[in-house]
């Protein structure tokens, strides 16, 4: 079963760059930054992998503080982006959107545009080397100054030659709900790219409703939709897409248990489901492992995985021509398993 799931073509919409670096890349980045690391991988894991039972989302997010100093040059960002796309390609991911916050790589003088240029260069090289279609999503940190985020997004939007897929908001959802940054969200929606949004990761169903009311059609996590049929009905009515992240949600207590994870509700309602890693390293997972968990705990079938990957490609921020080609690849792989 594991090999079967590994071989399936996959698409991923929700993967954070700084949370998904391989140990090999982390060691190389640390050497570049002249930062000492433990010699053993087990000791390194304690620094870059969240506890299996984090107390809260904020507790989980502390893990990222260790990675931040490693991603302060264009060379480092190129290497990191290439590394994450390489990992995905090894498990037959044909399309991935990798999100990162430029703000977190500007400590040593890089501009927002320079960070995006570097990440895009790394992703382009991965596309050449591995055949994967890999695109960057630009994150704003919701707890940061709204003016700072607006300035960063406008600088990136105004730059020529960038090929990022769209925008996102990540970070401290609990204290910065959609309504608190609604003006900034609307401004972001007025720019030239689409956006996705973290919502419902902190026991906050109202945040999902607020995001939907703001016209956002792709939502990361949406875990708090569990046991809220009114919000679920609106989610389905608006044709929104859920970027589910099972392992991460159990770690952060977004779902206290499997029974609190909204898979069956979303599935039974016909909602657009996608399966994602969130953070490969921080959550000690990969996309194949996530598929295994869905199959084990929820009885998710190969036909379901095909549907979820179609959902991902259709909701992706790829061009129409890219979507058509990728959907054809997906169809060809799954045909041998479903016929």
KAWO-V761785 format. One line per field, one symbol per residue. phi: phi as a letter, one per 20 degrees, with the letter a starting at -180 (. if undefined). psi: psi as a letter, one per 40 degrees, with the letter a starting at -180 (. if undefined). burial: I if it has 24 or more other ideal C-beta (glycine too) atoms within 12 Angstrom, else O. A space follows every 50 residues. Layout:
phi->???
psi->???
burial->???
This chain:
phi->.ffgfffffcccdcbegfecffggfgffffffeldfcffeffffgfeddf ggcffbgffffggffffgfeddcfgfffffffffffgfffdmfebbdddb dggfddfdofegffffgffffffffffffcmfeccedeeeefeegffgff fffffffeeenecferdbccoffgecfgffcgfffffffefecfbdafbn dcmcgffffffffenedccenlgffgmcffffffgfgemfdeefcfggff femgdfbgfeeegfffffenffdcdbembgegelbbfffffgffffedmf efffffffffgfffefefffffggffffffffffgfede
psi->dddddddhiihheghhdeeehiddddddddddefhiiididddddddehi idgididdddeddeddddeefeidddddddddddddddddffhehihhii hddefedeeiiddddddddddddddddddeeihhihhhhihdeihddddd dddddddeiieifidaiihaagddegidddfddddddddeaeiiiihhhf effgdddddddddeehehhhcfdeehfgdddddddddefihhgigddddd deedhdiddehfddddddeeihiihidchdddefiidddddddddddefh idddddddddddddeifiiddddddddddddddeddde.
burial->OOOOIOOIIIIIIIIIIIIIIIIOIIIOIIOOIOOOIOOOOOOIOOIIII OOOIOOIIOIIOIIOIIIIIIIIIIIIIIIIIIIIIIIIIIIIIIIIIII IIIIIIOOOIOIIIIIIIIIIIIIOIIOOIOIIIIIIIIIIIIIOIOOII OIIOIIIOIOOIIIIIIIIIIIIIOIIIOOIIOIIOIIIOIOIIIIIIII IIIIIIIIIIIIOIOIIIIIIIIIIIOIOOIIOIIIOIOIIIIIIIIIII IIIIIOOOOOIIIIIIIOIOIIIIIIIIIIIIIIIIIIIIIIIIIOOIOI OIOIIIIIIIIIIIIIIIOOOIIOOIIOIIOOIIOOOOO
